[in-house]
Amino acid sequence: MQTQFISQDGLTLMPIQSDHIELIRQWRNAQIDVLRQSEPITEKQQVEYFNNHIWPDMKEKYPKNILLSILEDNILIGYGGLVHIAWEHKRAEVSFLLRPDYTVNTNIYSKYFTIFLQLIKKLAFLELGFQRIYTETYESRLITISILENAGFVREGILRKHVIKNGKIQDSLIHGCLSSD
């Protein structure tokens, strides 16, 4: 990321900070049902993951992941970014997670996710020169699917009966957005 932050409509994305990772861990554990995470992460596991993967990777010219803190009025409200980056193919998967209390109100969740998607598209397409970003979402996340599609992401495929969450077998939906869209 050439710029250290990108802002719009009161929301700021900046490279993830070490003092944010514990809150992020708690939020991930609280929302495990919507993540590709099978069990809660311990504090030690979170620190080790960042020490062994994220912090060293941030120093690389072409990192595998670009994780960003999402701030409103300098207060952490979520995190996300571009993950599983394939620089040679100019593509990345979009990752996004808000603090749990912001996800229960559809209007709040929709507002922040929409702004985040606008910002991540600017970062991916205008700053990094990617041609494609994509997401994987579980079929039960109807609001998330609607927001993605309203933000210009096209449903590209379905991975049938791909995951089991809360004892229910679900499809995963793949949405993509091209720089030319």
SULWO-V22277 format. One record per backbone hydrogen bond with DSSP energy under -1.0 kcal/mol. NH is the residue of the N-H (numbers start at 1). CO is the residue of the C=O. Records with the same first field share a line. If there is no record, write none. Layout:
NH=CO ; CO
This chain:
6=13
8=11
11=8
12=71
13=6
14=69
16=67
20=17
24=20
25=21
26=22
27=23
28=24
29=25
30=26
31=27
34=31
35=32
37=35
46=42
47=43
48=44
49=45
50=46
51=47
52=48
53=49
54=49
55=50
57=53
58=54
59=56
60=57
66=82
68=80
69=14
70=78
71=12
72=75
75=72
77=70
78=70
79=97
80=68
81=95
82=66
83=93
85=64
86=91
89=86
91=86
92=132
93=83
94=134
95=81
97=79
99=77
102=99
103=100
109=105
110=106
111=107
112=108
113=109
114=110
115=111
116=112
117=113
118=114
119=115
120=116
121=117
122=118
123=119
124=120
125=121
126=122
127=122
128=123
130=124
131=90
132=90
133=177
134=92
135=175
137=173
139=171
141=138
142=140
145=141
146=142
147=143
148=144
149=145
150=146
151=147
152=149
153=148
154=176
156=174
157=174
159=172
162=170
163=170
165=168
168=165
170=163
172=159
173=137
174=157
175=135
176=154
177=133
179=131
181=178
